[in-house]
């Protein structure tokens, strides 16, 4: 598995939803993450600190979810 990077969207074990990696510790063992709204592509809420990297899984969007999001984004563009 590829290493987790800052800015990556992940699913943490034990937490509901998807999160964006805000920062990774100098030793590469933990990360600070914040809740991420895939539909709006924005972070929501305060960061969750010092989550073990081995508890983070890269987020993969379901193709049907991606299609629905793309349609919503196109419909709401000004």
C-alpha distance (Angstrom), angle and dihedral (degrees) to the residues before:
residue distance angle dihedral
X1 . . .
X2 3.80 . .
X3 3.80 116.4 .
X4 3.82 118.8 -95.5
X5 3.82 112.3 -105.4
X6 3.79 135.8 -161.7
X7 3.80 110.1 -89.2
X8 3.80 93.4 25.7
X9 3.81 120.5 132.5
X10 3.80 111.7 -124.0
X11 3.80 143.4 172.7
X12 3.82 111.7 -132.7
X13 3.81 120.9 -148.5
X14 3.79 109.6 -111.1
X15 3.81 96.3 19.2
X16 3.81 127.5 92.0
X17 3.79 119.0 -127.2
X18 3.77 135.8 14.2
X19 3.78 126.6 -59.6
X20 3.81 138.2 -166.1
X21 3.79 119.7 -129.3
X22 3.81 107.7 -118.6
X23 3.79 98.3 -179.7
X24 3.78 142.3 -14.2
X25 3.80 123.4 -137.9
X26 3.80 119.7 -108.1
X27 3.80 90.7 -108.2
X28 3.83 91.5 49.8
X29 3.81 92.9 -126.5
X30 3.82 100.8 109.1
X31 3.79 139.0 30.4
X32 3.78 137.9 -160.1
X33 3.80 110.6 -131.4
X34 3.80 136.1 -176.6
X35 3.80 130.9 -156.1
X36 3.80 110.4 -94.9
X37 3.82 129.3 -156.5
X38 3.81 105.9 -145.3
X39 3.82 92.8 -166.5
X40 3.81 94.6 57.7
X41 3.83 95.7 26.5
X42 3.81 89.7 -130.6
X43 3.78 135.6 123.5
X44 3.78 116.8 -117.1
X45 3.78 127.9 -163.6
X46 3.75 134.0 -0.5
X47 3.82 124.4 -41.8
X48 3.78 121.1 -93.9
X49 3.79 107.0 -134.3
X50 3.81 133.9 -139.1
X51 3.80 101.4 4.3
X52 3.82 111.7 171.3
X53 3.81 110.7 -106.6
X54 3.81 90.5 -135.2
X55 3.84 88.2 62.3
X56 3.83 92.1 59.9
X57 3.80 123.1 90.0
X58 3.83 121.9 -170.9
X59 3.81 110.7 -106.3
X60 3.78 117.0 -117.4
X61 3.77 116.4 -168.2
X62 3.79 117.2 -134.9
X63 3.86 109.1 -116.2
X64 3.82 91.3 -122.6
X65 3.80 91.1 51.1
X66 3.80 90.2 48.8
X67 3.81 92.1 51.2
X68 3.81 92.1 49.3
X69 3.82 91.5 47.8
X70 3.81 92.3 49.6
X71 3.83 90.9 50.9
X72 3.83 91.0 48.4
X73 3.81 91.8 48.6
X74 3.80 92.4 49.0
X75 3.79 91.5 48.5
X76 3.81 93.7 50.9
X77 3.80 98.8 45.0
X78 3.80 115.2 114.2
